[in-house]
């Protein structure tokens, strides 16, 4: 499936202008029936200060480049947020000649040790496309059903959309899944010719209606921090924070860790889960769990 690289700019612009009413854009109400939702092409062009022909060529993908000032003007008219504006610039830029790396990731020793030292909260390392590179012991116990995925397909999107236990784990599964799809769409803007991205999108689009619908929305999201509620089958309800960091020297990797308020019910639940995990799998440690995931997954690449 080649959709990630096909008509990305045009489709993104069409979905964004469909959200903006003439009134939202500061235009007077129009007479008669509008044939399209949101703004017309010529209205976007007028407000952005470019010709209607120029904007139409841009939206139809017939113009190879656009100046940063024009893109910023269009972003202002379409009321794009920061992540959407960056995505617009990425889509309008000439495709990079740099090929995505395909060699298997091997975490440098310092990063592996950093992951191993996190024992009281779930933590993991993700690569491009949300590929799972490594996970600590508590993370493996927390993300129920993750081990059901074949080693070569351990990916958070595959987990969310193909493992039933994931839908039960997240209190707001739909909100979480839609956000992750939007993050993947943002990645597609900067890596439109990544063959593993095309394979992932094609597979999930065939298998899941929600994924197809949310991918077609062209929403984008920049990974941040926050909190989520979960319902774990062994320890019940939890509310955990999350932080996502890019390790120095590893721009394609994300070190993700949960956080929890000390002495809270969620902290007690995690301690119980850690105790259960340690006793139910004799000899397993966070170090072993991380190493097994990283080295047994030949498809996890950066």
Buried (B, 14 or more C-beta within 10 A) or exposed (E): BEBBBEEBBBBBBBBBBEEBEBEEBEBEEEEEEEEEEBBBBEBBBBBBEBEBEBBBBBBEBEBEEBEEEBBBBBBEBBEBEEBBBBBBBBBBBEEEEEEBEEEBBEBEEEBBEBBBEBBBBBBBBBBBBBBBBBBBBBBBBBBBBBBEBEBEBBBBBBBBBBBEBBBBBBBEBEEBBBBBBBBBBBBBBBBBBBEBBBEBBBBBBEEBEBBBEBBBEBBBBBBEEEEBEBEBEEBEEBBBBBBBEEBEEBEBBBBBBBBBEEEEBBBEBBBBBBEEBBEEBEEBBBBBBBBBBBBEBEBBBB
